[in-house]
Amino acid sequence: MKTSQQIYQLTKNKTRVVILGSERKTIVAMILHVLTYHERKVDIILESTQKVLLNDDNDFVVIEAGENAHELKANIVLINSSSNLDKTQLTAIINSITNGGILVYNETDVLLKFLILSSTHTVQKYPYQTPTHTIENDSIYLDTNEGKLPLEMSEKNLQHVLGVKWICQHMAIDEDDFYEAVGSYKG
């Protein structure tokens, strides 16, 4: 696997979307499901499987990253949890996001929320948490502006839906298109 510095050099002319935290594989899978559903091409770098798919034609690269994510100088970041990163690593990652970049984070993680809200780095901050939903006859229904959306995913994966929505919206997938695609995500 290439180092984070090598990955940055390979992707410096792309919008780097970096996914961090304990559930990063699931979150990346959800993002890729939505993008694939809408036939959007994107580059992929997966740390866990050492998979690298780069194409000169794609504007975005989705990177599943770990502790050296600060070396990627991300444009868009999603952090779902502080559990596998220490305070110093998290602070470095937050401060390495490009000025004016986007930071999506799970606001129910107390340490993560504290570090992000304490940061003076100039980024757009998008908190998320488990969305409002109901469970009827063992089926999950997400409450949306258009009504109840049936989901095929597990309740555990539901906690990431709004974070993934923010990421997809910053990758040019509008809200209605996001909900259309995520409804079929099985996980």
TANOR-V846127 format. One record per residue. N is the residue number from 1. RES is the residue in one small letter. SS is DSSP state (H for helix, E for strand, C for the rest). PHI is phi in whole degrees, 0 to 359 (none if undefined). Layout:
# TANOR-V846127
n=N res=RES ss=SS phi=PHI
n=N res=RES ss=SS phi=PHI
This chain:
# TANOR-V846127
n=1 res=m ss=C phi=none
n=2 res=k ss=C phi=289
n=3 res=t ss=C phi=284
n=4 res=s ss=H phi=300
n=5 res=q ss=H phi=294
n=6 res=q ss=H phi=293
n=7 res=i ss=H phi=298
n=8 res=y ss=H phi=302
n=9 res=q ss=H phi=299
n=10 res=l ss=H phi=288
n=11 res=t ss=H phi=241
n=12 res=k ss=C phi=295
n=13 res=n ss=C phi=261
n=14 res=k ss=C phi=243
n=15 res=t ss=E phi=277
n=16 res=r ss=E phi=271
n=17 res=v ss=E phi=253
n=18 res=v ss=E phi=254
n=19 res=i ss=E phi=247
n=20 res=l ss=E phi=229
n=21 res=g ss=C phi=118
n=22 res=s ss=C phi=293
n=23 res=e ss=C phi=248
n=24 res=r ss=H phi=299
n=25 res=k ss=H phi=297
n=26 res=t ss=H phi=296
n=27 res=i ss=H phi=296
n=28 res=v ss=H phi=299
n=29 res=a ss=H phi=300
n=30 res=m ss=H phi=296
n=31 res=i ss=H phi=300
n=32 res=l ss=H phi=295
n=33 res=h ss=H phi=299
n=34 res=v ss=H phi=297
n=35 res=l ss=H phi=295
n=36 res=t ss=H phi=295
n=37 res=y ss=H phi=305
n=38 res=h ss=C phi=262
n=39 res=e ss=C phi=56
n=40 res=r ss=C phi=264
n=41 res=k ss=C phi=273
n=42 res=v ss=C phi=209
n=43 res=d ss=E phi=280
n=44 res=i ss=E phi=222
n=45 res=i ss=E phi=227
n=46 res=l ss=E phi=248
n=47 res=e ss=C phi=296
n=48 res=s ss=C phi=295
n=49 res=t ss=C phi=248
n=50 res=q ss=C phi=56
n=51 res=k ss=E phi=267
n=52 res=v ss=E phi=229
n=53 res=l ss=E phi=235
n=54 res=l ss=C phi=239
n=55 res=n ss=C phi=219
n=56 res=d ss=C phi=300
n=57 res=d ss=C phi=280
n=58 res=n ss=C phi=271
n=59 res=d ss=C phi=276
n=60 res=f ss=E phi=251
n=61 res=v ss=E phi=230
n=62 res=v ss=E phi=265
n=63 res=i ss=E phi=239
n=64 res=e ss=E phi=274
n=65 res=a ss=C phi=234
n=66 res=g ss=C phi=233
n=67 res=e ss=C phi=297
n=68 res=n ss=C phi=264
n=69 res=a ss=H phi=300
n=70 res=h ss=H phi=299
n=71 res=e ss=H phi=286
n=72 res=l ss=H phi=277
n=73 res=k ss=C phi=49
n=74 res=a ss=C phi=295
n=75 res=n ss=C phi=268
n=76 res=i ss=E phi=226
n=77 res=v ss=E phi=228
n=78 res=l ss=E phi=237
n=79 res=i ss=E phi=239
n=80 res=n ss=C phi=265
n=81 res=s ss=C phi=196
n=82 res=s ss=C phi=265
n=83 res=s ss=C phi=295
n=84 res=n ss=C phi=250
n=85 res=l ss=C phi=226
n=86 res=d ss=C phi=272
n=87 res=k ss=H phi=302
n=88 res=t ss=H phi=295
n=89 res=q ss=H phi=296
n=90 res=l ss=H phi=299
n=91 res=t ss=H phi=298
n=92 res=a ss=H phi=297
n=93 res=i ss=H phi=295
n=94 res=i ss=H phi=302
n=95 res=n ss=H phi=284
n=96 res=s ss=H phi=269
n=97 res=i ss=C phi=297
n=98 res=t ss=C phi=304
n=99 res=n ss=C phi=305
n=100 res=g ss=C phi=81
n=101 res=g ss=C phi=292
n=102 res=i ss=E phi=240
n=103 res=l ss=E phi=234
n=104 res=v ss=E phi=256
n=105 res=y ss=E phi=213
n=106 res=n ss=E phi=281
n=107 res=e ss=C phi=286
n=108 res=t ss=C phi=275
n=109 res=d ss=C phi=275
n=110 res=v ss=H phi=299
n=111 res=l ss=H phi=296
n=112 res=l ss=H phi=301
n=113 res=k ss=H phi=300
n=114 res=f ss=H phi=300
n=115 res=l ss=H phi=297
n=116 res=i ss=H phi=290
n=117 res=l ss=H phi=290
n=118 res=s ss=H phi=277
n=119 res=s ss=C phi=289
n=120 res=t ss=C phi=260
n=121 res=h ss=C phi=295
n=122 res=t ss=C phi=277
n=123 res=v ss=C phi=223
n=124 res=q ss=E phi=276
n=125 res=k ss=E phi=250
n=126 res=y ss=E phi=235
n=127 res=p ss=E phi=283
n=128 res=y ss=E phi=215
n=129 res=q ss=C phi=207
n=130 res=t ss=C phi=302
n=131 res=p ss=C phi=287
n=132 res=t ss=C phi=295
n=133 res=h ss=E phi=205
n=134 res=t ss=E phi=229
n=135 res=i ss=E phi=239
n=136 res=e ss=E phi=229
n=137 res=n ss=C phi=52
n=138 res=d ss=C phi=64
n=139 res=s ss=E phi=248
n=140 res=i ss=E phi=262
n=141 res=y ss=E phi=236
n=142 res=l ss=E phi=273
n=143 res=d ss=E phi=280
n=144 res=t ss=E phi=235
n=145 res=n ss=C phi=297
n=146 res=e ss=C phi=264
n=147 res=g ss=E phi=118
n=148 res=k ss=E phi=277
n=149 res=l ss=E phi=254
n=150 res=p ss=E phi=289
n=151 res=l ss=E phi=244
n=152 res=e ss=C phi=259
n=153 res=m ss=C phi=277
n=154 res=s ss=C phi=282
n=155 res=e ss=H phi=297
n=156 res=k ss=H phi=299
n=157 res=n ss=H phi=288
n=158 res=l ss=H phi=303
n=159 res=q ss=C phi=299
n=160 res=h ss=C phi=261
n=161 res=v ss=H phi=303
n=162 res=l ss=H phi=289
n=163 res=g ss=H phi=296
n=164 res=v ss=H phi=296
n=165 res=k ss=H phi=300
n=166 res=w ss=H phi=300
n=167 res=i ss=H phi=299
n=168 res=c ss=H phi=297
n=169 res=q ss=H phi=296
n=170 res=h ss=C phi=281
n=171 res=m ss=C phi=251
n=172 res=a ss=C phi=74
n=173 res=i ss=C phi=253
n=174 res=d ss=C phi=286
n=175 res=e ss=H phi=302
n=176 res=d ss=H phi=298
n=177 res=d ss=H phi=294
n=178 res=f ss=H phi=300
n=179 res=y ss=H phi=297
n=180 res=e ss=H phi=301
n=181 res=a ss=H phi=284
n=182 res=v ss=H phi=291
n=183 res=g ss=C phi=301
n=184 res=s ss=C phi=259
n=185 res=y ss=C phi=285
n=186 res=k ss=C phi=258
n=187 res=g ss=C phi=79
